[in-house]
Amino acid sequence: MKSIAPLACLVAAACSSHATLPGTNIQDTPQNRAVLDVFGRYKQALEARDAGAIVALTTPDYSDPGDPARGIGPIDHEGLAQRLKGDLSKVTGVRLEATVKDVEVKGEEARLDYFQVLRFAVATPSGEKWKSESDDARMRFVRLNGEWKIASGL
């Protein structure tokens, strides 16, 4: 019986050292939680259609290659602010459903992979019309002054 107690403690320690975030296979670490917290604040700001709050979550050197297939060229921090302000002014409602697939933190950089379903309403002459888009997405993060910021992927 005495030999089972240390083994039980070892198994319990091994299991707790690989704890995952609820509903995911992502390790529950302070770094992963911090990145997911920024992503949660992004989601809240997007659904509130608050372009300023979204831009505040980004790095000063934010850059994104854009989406040439949709006619969207490369975007820097200033371009992002302008695009968000313009895009969000055209919608009357936004909902983002995101299923986080993976978070990887390496030093001062991180990436978050997720599947998104973006639903948004636009005003039309006949009333409000809801549309949706879905796709895999990736955000890159950089830690600046101890705080995670979005470096690309919006």
Backbone as CSV, one residue per row, in Angstrom:
resi,resn,N_x,N_y,N_z,CA_x,CA_y,CA_z,C_x,C_y,C_z
1,MET,0.814,-1.186,0.000,0.000,0.000,0.000,0.863,1.257,0.000
2,LYS,1.986,1.209,0.773,2.859,2.375,0.835,3.491,2.668,-0.529
3,SER,3.755,1.657,-1.334,4.386,1.884,-2.631,3.404,2.455,-3.648
4,ILE,2.108,2.309,-3.423,1.102,2.834,-4.344,0.948,4.347,-4.177
5,ALA,1.082,4.866,-2.970,0.896,6.290,-2.710,1.846,7.161,-3.534
6,PRO,3.165,6.873,-3.560,4.038,7.709,-4.401,3.693,7.604,-5.881
7,LEU,3.292,6.422,-6.330,2.919,6.241,-7.729,1.666,7.058,-8.054
8,ALA,0.690,7.054,-7.152,-0.531,7.835,-7.358,-0.218,9.324,-7.424
9,CYS,0.691,9.782,-6.566,1.093,11.194,-6.588,1.774,11.544,-7.903
10,LEU,2.619,10.647,-8.393,3.332,10.873,-9.653,2.345,10.954,-10.815
11,VAL,1.376,10.026,-10.863,0.371,10.037,-11.924,-0.464,11.316,-11.844
12,ALA,-0.869,11.719,-10.656,-1.664,12.945,-10.490,-0.878,14.166,-10.941
13,ALA,0.396,14.221,-10.608,1.233,15.353,-11.026,1.384,15.370,-12.540
14,ALA,1.565,14.210,-13.149,1.710,14.143,-14.604,0.432,14.604,-15.291
15,CYS,-0.713,14.198,-14.764,-1.984,14.602,-15.363,-2.216,16.096,-15.217
16,SER,-1.909,16.664,-14.070,-2.158,18.085,-13.855,-1.181,18.958,-14.635
17,SER,-0.003,18.416,-14.961,0.967,19.222,-15.704,0.577,19.353,-17.172
18,HIS,-0.398,18.559,-17.619,-0.849,18.629,-19.006,-2.307,19.063,-19.087
19,ALA,-2.727,19.889,-18.150,-4.105,20.375,-18.149,-4.364,21.164,-19.424
20,THR,-5.571,21.013,-19.949,-5.932,21.735,-21.163,-7.052,22.721,-20.862
21,LEU,-7.160,23.707,-21.722,-8.242,24.676,-21.592,-9.562,23.977,-21.903
22,PRO,-10.628,24.304,-21.198,-11.911,23.617,-21.380,-12.357,23.588,-22.843
23,GLY,-12.742,22.404,-23.298,-13.255,22.234,-24.651,-12.201,22.240,-25.741
24,THR,-10.912,22.194,-25.369,-9.840,22.227,-26.363,-8.760,21.211,-26.009
25,ASN,-7.795,21.076,-26.896,-6.589,20.294,-26.623,-5.414,21.225,-26.360
26,ILE,-5.705,22.476,-26.065,-4.665,23.491,-25.869,-4.235,23.496,-24.411
27,GLN,-2.923,23.457,-24.208,-2.403,23.462,-22.844,-2.855,24.717,-22.103
28,ASP,-3.237,24.517,-20.859,-3.664,25.623,-20.007,-2.430,26.228,-19.346
29,THR,-1.884,27.263,-20.002,-0.710,27.956,-19.474,-1.034,29.437,-19.361
30,PRO,-0.320,30.154,-18.510,-0.557,31.609,-18.418,-0.348,32.317,-19.760
31,GLN,0.646,31.875,-20.544,0.903,32.520,-21.834,-0.260,32.290,-22.798
32,ASN,-0.745,31.038,-22.882,-1.871,30.748,-23.771,-3.115,31.513,-23.337
33,ARG,-3.353,31.580,-22.039,-4.512,32.332,-21.546,-4.386,33.821,-21.887
34,ALA,-3.189,34.365,-21.804,-2.985,35.789,-22.105,-3.265,36.074,-23.581
35,VAL,-2.806,35.203,-24.466,-3.070,35.375,-25.904,-4.570,35.254,-26.162
36,LEU,-5.212,34.261,-25.564,-6.649,34.083,-25.751,-7.452,35.245,-25.163
37,ASP,-6.936,35.874,-24.117,-7.595,37.047,-23.548,-7.607,38.192,-24.560
38,VAL,-6.480,38.405,-25.243,-6.431,39.464,-26.263,-7.402,39.132,-27.387
39,PHE,-7.441,37.864,-27.787,-8.372,37.451,-28.832,-9.821,37.699,-28.383
40,GLY,-10.124,37.426,-27.121,-11.462,37.686,-26.587,-11.814,39.169,-26.612
41,ARG,-10.824,40.011,-26.289,-11.069,41.465,-26.338,-11.268,41.925,-27.777
42,TYR,-10.549,41.297,-28.726,-10.748,41.607,-30.144,-12.186,41.269,-30.547
43,LYS,-12.651,40.090,-30.164,-14.010,39.657,-30.497,-15.044,40.643,-29.935
44,GLN,-14.858,41.049,-28.688,-15.785,42.005,-28.075,-15.781,43.336,-28.826
45,ALA,-14.596,43.818,-29.161,-14.491,45.098,-29.873,-15.094,44.997,-31.270
46,LEU,-14.883,43.865,-31.937,-15.456,43.677,-33.268,-16.978,43.688,-33.189
47,GLU,-17.529,42.926,-32.244,-18.978,42.862,-32.128,-19.578,44.198,-31.683
48,ALA,-18.789,45.016,-30.996,-19.241,46.367,-30.617,-19.006,47.365,-31.752
49,ARG,-18.375,46.881,-32.827,-18.019,47.718,-33.989,-17.171,48.909,-33.566
50,ASP,-16.215,48.639,-32.686,-15.344,49.670,-32.132,-13.958,49.583,-32.777
51,ALA,-13.794,50.278,-33.887,-12.533,50.232,-34.632,-11.360,50.693,-33.768
52,GLY,-11.563,51.727,-32.966,-10.494,52.240,-32.106,-10.008,51.194,-31.109
53,ALA,-10.939,50.435,-30.532,-10.558,49.403,-29.566,-9.791,48.274,-30.255
54,ILE,-10.176,47.943,-31.479,-9.456,46.902,-32.218,-8.044,47.376,-32.521
55,VAL,-7.915,48.581,-33.023,-6.587,49.118,-33.362,-5.712,49.196,-32.113
56,ALA,-6.298,49.492,-30.958,-5.531,49.565,-29.716,-4.942,48.208,-29.324
57,LEU,-5.490,47.131,-29.849,-4.983,45.787,-29.558,-3.846,45.376,-30.481
58,THR,-3.508,46.228,-31.456,-2.494,45.872,-32.448,-1.151,46.543,-32.155
59,THR,-0.121,45.987,-32.772,1.217,46.563,-32.653,1.320,47.807,-33.525
60,PRO,2.223,48.737,-33.172,2.413,49.923,-34.018,2.900,49.564,-35.428
61,ASP,3.575,48.418,-35.567,4.063,48.015,-36.888,3.217,46.889,-37.485
62,TYR,1.916,46.878,-37.143,0.996,45.887,-37.682,1.144,45.836,-39.198
63,SER,1.161,44.629,-39.754,1.180,44.495,-41.210,0.494,43.199,-41.595
64,ASP,-0.147,43.251,-42.730,-0.863,42.101,-43.238,-0.738,42.117,-44.757
65,PRO,-0.545,40.950,-45.368,-0.403,40.931,-46.832,-1.699,41.242,-47.568
66,GLY,-2.831,41.258,-46.859,-4.112,41.519,-47.511,-4.640,40.259,-48.161
67,ASP,-5.583,40.428,-49.072,-6.194,39.304,-49.778,-6.349,39.692,-51.240
68,PRO,-5.308,39.434,-52.051,-5.356,39.837,-53.467,-6.578,39.292,-54.209
69,ALA,-7.043,38.092,-53.845,-8.205,37.505,-54.518,-9.460,38.355,-54.317
70,ARG,-9.515,39.077,-53.209,-10.669,39.944,-52.926,-10.357,41.405,-53.224
71,GLY,-9.217,41.655,-53.867,-8.848,43.022,-54.210,-8.354,43.843,-53.043
72,ILE,-7.881,43.166,-51.979,-7.381,43.866,-50.800,-5.863,43.767,-50.783
73,GLY,-5.210,44.915,-50.883,-3.751,44.944,-50.888,-3.171,44.876,-49.489
74,PRO,-1.854,44.970,-49.391,-1.190,44.946,-48.081,-1.716,46.060,-47.178
75,ILE,-1.770,45.756,-45.886,-2.337,46.702,-44.929,-1.336,46.932,-43.804
76,ASP,-1.085,48.208,-43.494,-0.239,48.542,-42.347,-1.147,49.063,-41.228
77,HIS,-0.545,49.530,-40.161,-1.306,49.974,-38.990,-2.286,51.094,-39.343
78,GLU,-1.821,52.087,-40.062,-2.688,53.209,-40.437,-3.785,52.757,-41.392
79,GLY,-3.419,51.928,-42.361,-4.409,51.396,-43.299,-5.457,50.545,-42.605
80,LEU,-5.028,49.792,-41.590,-5.956,48.969,-40.825,-6.982,49.856,-40.132
81,ALA,-6.513,50.918,-39.505,-7.422,51.820,-38.802,-8.459,52.401,-39.764
82,GLN,-8.011,52.818,-40.931,-8.930,53.395,-41.913,-9.907,52.354,-42.442
83,ARG,-9.383,51.154,-42.752,-10.245,50.098,-43.293,-11.303,49.674,-42.274
84,LEU,-10.881,49.490,-41.018,-11.838,49.088,-39.988,-12.930,50.132,-39.798
85,LYS,-12.514,51.389,-39.742,-13.493,52.465,-39.557,-14.509,52.458,-40.699
86,GLY,-14.013,52.339,-41.921,-14.912,52.314,-43.078,-15.793,51.078,-43.114
87,ASP,-15.190,49.897,-42.909,-15.961,48.645,-42.961,-16.999,48.581,-41.854
88,LEU,-16.618,48.942,-40.644,-17.551,48.838,-39.523,-18.672,49.877,-39.593
89,SER,-18.431,50.976,-40.314,-19.492,51.976,-40.459,-20.582,51.490,-41.416
90,LYS,-20.275,50.488,-42.228,-21.232,49.971,-43.206,-22.117,48.863,-42.659
91,VAL,-21.766,48.326,-41.497,-22.552,47.221,-40.952,-23.371,47.688,-39.752
92,THR,-24.515,47.044,-39.581,-25.376,47.403,-38.458,-25.285,46.384,-37.322
93,GLY,-24.614,45.285,-37.567,-24.416,44.273,-36.542,-23.337,43.295,-36.968
94,VAL,-22.611,42.755,-36.000,-21.541,41.792,-36.279,-21.548,40.743,-35.180
95,ARG,-21.394,39.476,-35.575,-21.226,38.380,-34.627,-20.083,37.501,-35.131
96,LEU,-19.176,37.188,-34.241,-18.054,36.321,-34.581,-18.116,35.078,-33.710
97,GLU,-18.215,33.936,-34.351,-18.100,32.658,-33.660,-16.735,32.104,-34.036
98,ALA,-15.944,31.760,-33.037,-14.592,31.276,-33.305,-14.355,29.982,-32.542
99,THR,-13.814,29.019,-33.248,-13.396,27.764,-32.633,-11.879,27.748,-32.673
100,VAL,-11.266,27.882,-31.514,-9.810,27.927,-31.440,-9.270,26.524,-31.680
101,LYS,-8.341,26.432,-32.620,-7.759,25.136,-32.967,-6.390,24.932,-32.332
102,ASP,-5.608,26.024,-32.239,-4.258,25.882,-31.704,-3.727,27.246,-31.281
103,VAL,-2.912,27.228,-30.246,-2.168,28.402,-29.805,-0.732,27.942,-29.617
104,GLU,0.188,28.704,-30.170,1.607,28.379,-29.991,2.335,29.646,-29.564
105,VAL,2.988,29.573,-28.425,3.763,30.692,-27.907,5.230,30.299,-27.937
106,LYS,6.042,31.131,-28.591,7.491,30.923,-28.629,8.148,32.232,-28.246
107,GLY,8.584,32.308,-27.004,9.241,33.527,-26.533,8.302,34.705,-26.550
108,GLU,8.658,35.714,-27.332,7.880,36.962,-27.405,6.902,36.985,-28.576
109,GLU,6.730,35.843,-29.241,5.806,35.758,-30.366,4.834,34.612,-30.145
110,ALA,3.644,34.744,-30.737,2.638,33.697,-30.618,1.774,33.703,-31.871
111,ARG,1.115,32.584,-32.085,0.132,32.512,-33.163,-1.093,31.787,-32.633
112,LEU,-2.233,32.154,-33.190,-3.505,31.559,-32.815,-4.198,31.132,-34.098
113,ASP,-4.493,29.839,-34.213,-5.226,29.316,-35.361,-6.654,29.037,-34.913
114,TYR,-7.606,29.437,-35.736,-9.010,29.245,-35.379,-9.867,29.152,-36.629
115,PHE,-11.059,28.613,-36.451,-12.053,28.599,-37.514,-13.076,29.656,-37.143
116,GLN,-13.388,30.528,-38.080,-14.311,31.618,-37.777,-15.552,31.556,-38.648
117,VAL,-16.657,31.910,-38.035,-17.899,32.166,-38.753,-18.249,33.601,-38.409
118,LEU,-18.168,34.460,-39.410,-18.439,35.886,-39.230,-19.797,36.186,-39.844
119,ARG,-20.696,36.670,-39.010,-22.022,37.077,-39.473,-22.124,38.588,-39.309
120,PHE,-22.632,39.251,-40.337,-22.745,40.699,-40.265,-23.987,41.159,-41.000
121,ALA,-24.545,42.254,-40.526,-25.749,42.821,-41.119,-25.399,44.118,-41.825
122,VAL,-25.957,44.282,-42.990,-25.783,45.525,-43.739,-27.174,46.111,-44.008
123,ALA,-27.223,47.423,-44.023,-28.493,48.096,-44.310,-28.716,48.097,-45.813
124,THR,-29.912,47.740,-46.207,-30.303,47.773,-47.619,-31.587,48.596,-47.724
125,PRO,-31.938,49.027,-48.925,-33.191,49.783,-49.072,-34.415,49.013,-48.559
126,SER,-34.348,47.681,-48.615,-35.495,46.887,-48.144,-35.353,46.447,-46.690
127,GLY,-34.338,46.960,-46.004,-34.129,46.616,-44.590,-32.752,46.012,-44.354
128,GLU,-32.595,45.460,-43.183,-31.319,44.882,-42.794,-31.160,43.484,-43.411
129,LYS,-29.973,43.205,-43.944,-29.711,41.889,-44.532,-28.467,41.299,-43.878
130,TRP,-28.609,40.087,-43.335,-27.489,39.399,-42.698,-26.758,38.538,-43.716
131,LYS,-25.445,38.568,-43.634,-24.578,37.758,-44.495,-23.605,37.009,-43.591
132,SER,-22.968,35.987,-44.134,-21.973,35.282,-43.331,-20.810,34.831,-44.204
133,GLU,-19.668,34.729,-43.545,-18.444,34.224,-44.155,-17.813,33.282,-43.148
134,SER,-17.193,32.218,-43.637,-16.496,31.318,-42.726,-15.191,30.877,-43.368
135,ASP,-14.188,30.666,-42.520,-12.879,30.272,-43.029,-11.947,29.983,-41.859
136,ASP,-10.872,29.281,-42.157,-9.788,29.148,-41.192,-9.053,30.472,-41.141
137,ALA,-8.534,30.808,-39.983,-7.830,32.079,-39.833,-6.653,31.905,-38.881
138,ARG,-5.718,32.831,-38.976,-4.542,32.830,-38.095,-4.219,34.264,-37.714
139,MET,-3.961,34.465,-36.437,-3.467,35.746,-35.934,-2.072,35.530,-35.390
140,ARG,-1.234,36.506,-35.629,0.101,36.514,-35.019,0.106,37.573,-33.944
141,PHE,0.806,37.289,-32.847,0.910,38.195,-31.715,2.372,38.427,-31.381
142,VAL,2.638,39.586,-30.810,3.972,39.933,-30.315,3.778,40.528,-28.927
143,ARG,4.686,40.174,-28.029,4.601,40.755,-26.685,5.437,42.029,-26.659
144,LEU,4.774,43.144,-26.356,5.425,44.446,-26.247,5.243,44.960,-24.829
145,ASN,6.342,45.279,-24.170,6.278,45.793,-22.794,5.419,44.889,-21.900
146,GLY,5.564,43.570,-22.078,4.861,42.613,-21.252,3.400,42.373,-21.626
147,GLU,2.948,42.981,-22.704,1.538,42.854,-23.104,1.451,42.300,-24.521
148,TRP,0.579,41.312,-24.721,0.393,40.737,-26.049,-0.393,41.693,-26.942
149,LYS,0.098,41.858,-28.178,-0.560,42.708,-29.176,-0.693,41.912,-30.479
150,ILE,-1.695,42.211,-31.266,-1.916,41.553,-32.547,-0.973,42.176,-33.574
151,ALA,-0.152,41.340,-34.216,0.820,41.823,-35.198,0.324,41.635,-36.638
152,SER,-0.573,40.679,-36.865,-1.170,40.480,-38.182,-2.340,39.507,-38.040
153,GLY,-3.173,39.483,-39.076,-4.240,38.506,-39.114,-5.657,39.029,-38.953
154,LEU,-5.841,40.347,-39.000,-7.219,40.883,-38.890,-7.864,41.006,-40.251
